[in-house]
Amino acid sequence: MSKQINVALIGNPNTGKTSVFNALTGLNQKVGNYPGITVEKKEGVCKLPRGVKAHILDLPGTYSLNASSLDENVVIELLLNKNDKNFPDVAVVVSDVEHLKRNLLLFTQIKDLEIPAILVINMSDRMAYKGISLDVAYLEKMLKTKIALVSTRKKQGVEELKELIANYRELSMEPCLNASEIDPEYFDGLRKAFPGQLLYKLWLVITQDVNFGKTDRNEIDPVADFKTKSKSELKRLQQKETIRRYQFINDTLKVGQTIDLNAAKDLSIKLDRILTHKVWGYVVFAILLLLMFQAIFSWSEPFMNVIDDAFASLSDVVSGLLPEGKLNDLISQGIVPGIGGVVIFVPQIAMLFLFIAILEETGYMSRVVFLMDKTMRRFGLSGKSVVPLISGNACAIPAIMATRNIENWKERLITILVTPLSVCSARLPVYTILISLIVPETKIFGLINSQALALLGMYVLGIVLAIGAAIILNKIIKMKGKSYFVVEMPTYKLPLLKNVAYTVLEKTKAFVINAGKIILAVSIILWFLATHGGKTFSNAETIIDERATALNLSEHERDTELASFQLENSYIGMMGKAIEPVIKPLGYDWKIGIAIITSFAAREVFVGTLATIYSVENAEDEGTIRSRMASATFAGTGEKVFTVATGVSLLLFYAIALQCAATVAIVRKETNSWKWPLIQLIGLGVMAYLFALIGFSIFK
């Protein structure tokens, strides 16, 4: 078998690079971060003809090798470092048939680095639809490469691409044009000062600091005979280089590409008139959001009921099969209910990721970004802030990472600080169970679920809070700077089911595994704290037996009284009682207080914690977590715990509070300081308490 070859998948954003990656690797892929930085990388293995294996690295989208963000810098660092273990044997540059002119700028730069390069022209099935025809032979001759026409949607051209990758040694490494002609005298001096070095690589090393600021790249040692240029002169030469490349691309496409607009059948312009309209655009967006929340509540309900009943039955089965003792209690009252408290929400989480994936695949998400740009700028945010705020509906962590594309530091910082107010998927279990407890399930106009409307209201509240916080921060934070918003409108297309399925599967799996590990650990700790205690706990049976005799309690009443007494006097009960005075004004009992503390590990732990606590307290009760919470009462008064006032208070608290240790860590990493994450943590915590107090007071 031949040795494994390294393949770098490179391209502009929205060229279908992910689709090509999925088509090449199938399920043989993994997602992680580059060492030391928070830029995501995707890797996969592809089987090529004649037994050759390829290690495919899907690099972040970049428009050129003139870096303006950390994502683009990752691409350049790899292409300039031959000692990197992932340095490509061949670069596969993915372009879009509709934006070939813009995409070829990056391709011509990579060719100048003398790396074997294959040009993939993706979405080739749309050529007839757009009235485009290509002279592939002429383009291959001018670009000095091999071209693969690919349509991942129709599964065309993928095998031909694999064949080209396997035969990468046959590719020409000759550049498309001579970049040194932009200033022959300067490049001559560069060549003489550094003989034996690749000229264009030297040029990129010299100019990248102009574009991106400080990097870890080694500087070129000064040479006596070589006189460098000022930053402004280097910038002028970069612009001259870009103009020269586009002149070459234009000349090439004049012959190699023909566009007959009369033959085109494009509906994009008509759709954009509606979807980006200053009125109808917002109406359509609101309808889509309402449809999404209707699906999250109504369509996923049958699956949730099955899971809820299954875990309740599993606890009973485990309790009946295992001999009585600590192990039985740990599994039936701790682990099973705790994990069940998360798994029950898998249908809703999957539904959420399904909608987000479809919006991205169709090209609609970019229209939302464009639509919201002018609105965002009024509040001190960049148009690019919309991407983190929207992706924050899935998870705040990758959303905060996405702020790296915002060049202006003030706008980026404000976006980082307000993004956790977006309704992430971890809040969904909390919102769902609370809304199901306090909002009656009715149909409005016979179609719209009232609980879905309530959930939509929480998402709208998150947006309003984020905008309000941004306005305040924009006034407080004094930093100068201005940035310009550029967004690309990708072509509308039907979502590729394979890509949507991959996204939903991977994101849901990540949610379950990440949340599951935390909740498993928390459930075991909680079970121990809830089933052990001090002297009063140890004497619980004697105390309750005396009380049962005095009050003439039945055996069932005695067991219920014992479970409540033990829980109240356990270690976790003592912790809850200690913080109860602080949270009582919000309408919470000590059990909710414990859930709030433990959910700092991750918001969704709130439900798992209550599931564990109520399972320990009601070990004989075969009801589900929701029924146990609905029947919970305050000790002594018999009043319901989860009233409308308490539910509203909790919803407001979780809408604002930064109950996520991982988010604190990522903000620390992205801001390179503990100052901002601590301000964010304390500020949102105080704000959450005040809003929860006001909400409880109003609805009490």
Secondary structure, 3 states (H helix, E strand, C coil): CCCCEEEEEEECCCCCHHHHHHHHHCCCEEEEECCCCCCEEEEEEEECHHHCEEEEEECCCCCCCCCCCHHHHHHHHHHHCCCCCCCCCEEEEEEEHHHHHHHHHHHHHHHHCCCCEEEEEECHHHHHHHCEEECHHHHHHHHCCEEEECECCCCECHHHHHHHHHCHHHCCCCCCCCHHHHCHHHHHHHHHHCCCCCHHHHHHHHHHHHHHCCCCCCCCCCCCCCCCCCHHHHHHHHHHHHHHHHHHHHHHHHHHEEECHHHCCCCHHHHHHHHCCCCHHHHHHHHHHHHHHHHHHHHCHHHHHHHHHHHHHHHHHHHHHCCCCHHHHHHHHHHHHHHHHHHCCHHHHHHHHHHHHHHHHHCHHHHHHHHHHHHHHCCCCCHHHHHHHHHCCCCHHHHHHHHHHCCCHHHHHHHHHHHHHCCCCCHHHHHHHHHHHHCCCCEECCCEEHHHHHHHHHHHHHHHHHHHHHHHHHHHCCCCCCCCCCCCCCCCCCCCHHHHHHHHHHHHHHHHHHHHHHHHHHHHHHHHHHHCECHHHHCHHHHHHHHHHHHCCCHHHHHHHHHHHHHHCEHHHHHHHHHHHHHHHHCCCHHHHHHHHHCCCCCCHHHHHHHHHHHHHCCCCCCCHHHHHHHCECCCCCCECCCHHHHHHHHHHHHHCCCCHHHHHHHHHHHCCCHHHHHHHHHHHHHHHHHHHHHHHHHC
